[in-house]
């Protein structure tokens, strides 16, 4: 597999270790965490990433080696039109699922304010307006036949972080582990920004927005439970069925 650089399966990556690509900077296996009843989230089943449209000839073989069947692209339709979508691979199905939410520019971050609080509030807003899209994404992840799945947005931190955070919570992963995985996107954001600058492009992001304080995710999950009784309660409210919640645990836990 790509000269042995990308090993996929039980030992594909350590928890939180990214899979290196040339022009994707936030690609990593979501598996390996401890979940319900001591069972572990399976590796090689669900990945998270920044946008896959940049896959080129250099990375094509390594990506193909992962055997991805389903891509869940959380970007807005205009973002897809602007940048393009994942290239064609045999056996891969692409879904563009946009959870409705306000543009970042409508409620910009103000330097000097609490970034974790700002992000948690934005995530809560998305959870409130984007129920249909979130339920559709979680429903796809719940289908055994969809795996391996890649979930991505633009930078792979906010929309992707919410979908992966909700999924891991259903699997019984502790909030601090979910938050630690989310926080890894800070370093990835730095690589992402550096690449844009080095290639003479503008990323459209500033450093604070690319920063992912773990507290933002812990606040979001805690407050979602407070409002809905549990993460499962929120997802049922969004439209995820009990059968889908059970299916998530069945095929994503060892």
HUGI-V267410 format. One record per backbone hydrogen bond with DSSP energy under -0.5 kcal/mol. CO is the residue of the C=O (numbers start at 1). NH is the residue of the N-H. If there is no record, write none. Layout:
CO:NH + CO:NH
This chain:
1:4 + 1:5 + 1:6 + 2:5 + 5:7 + 6:8 + 9:12 + 14:17 + 17:29 + 18:20 + 24:21 + 26:28 + 27:19 + 28:48 + 29:16 + 33:41 + 35:38 + 36:39 + 39:35 + 40:254 + 41:32 + 42:45 + 45:148 + 45:149 + 46:30 + 47:151 + 48:28 + 49:153 + 51:54 + 52:55 + 52:87 + 56:59 + 56:60 + 57:61 + 59:63 + 60:64 + 61:65 + 62:66 + 63:66 + 63:68 + 64:67 + 69:93 + 70:150 + 71:73 + 71:95 + 72:74 + 72:152 + 73:97 + 76:79 + 76:80 + 77:81 + 78:82 + 79:83 + 80:84 + 89:92 + 93:71 + 95:73 + 95:97 + 96:98 + 97:99 + 98:100 + 103:106 + 103:107 + 104:107 + 105:108 + 109:111 + 110:113 + 113:115 + 114:118 + 115:119 + 116:120 + 117:121 + 118:122 + 119:123 + 120:124 + 121:125 + 122:126 + 123:127 + 124:128 + 125:129 + 126:130 + 130:134 + 131:135 + 132:136 + 133:137 + 134:138 + 135:139 + 136:140 + 137:141 + 138:142 + 139:143 + 140:143 + 142:144 + 143:146 + 143:147 + 144:147 + 148:69 + 148:70 + 149:47 + 150:72 + 151:49 + 152:74 + 154:51 + 158:162 + 159:163 + 160:164 + 161:165 + 162:166 + 163:167 + 164:168 + 165:169 + 166:170 + 167:171 + 168:173 + 169:172 + 171:36 + 174:177 + 174:178 + 175:179 + 176:180 + 177:181 + 178:182 + 179:183 + 180:184 + 181:184 + 182:185 + 183:186 + 184:188 + 185:189 + 186:190 + 187:191 + 188:192 + 189:193 + 190:194 + 191:195 + 192:196 + 193:197 + 194:198 + 195:199 + 196:201 + 197:200 + 206:209 + 206:210 + 207:211 + 208:211 + 213:216 + 213:217 + 214:217 + 214:218 + 215:219 + 216:220 + 217:221 + 218:222 + 219:223 + 220:224 + 221:225 + 222:226 + 223:227 + 224:228 + 225:229 + 230:234 + 231:235 + 232:236 + 233:237 + 234:238 + 235:239 + 235:240 + 241:245 + 242:246 + 243:247 + 244:248 + 245:249 + 246:250 + 247:251 + 248:252 + 249:253 + 252:42
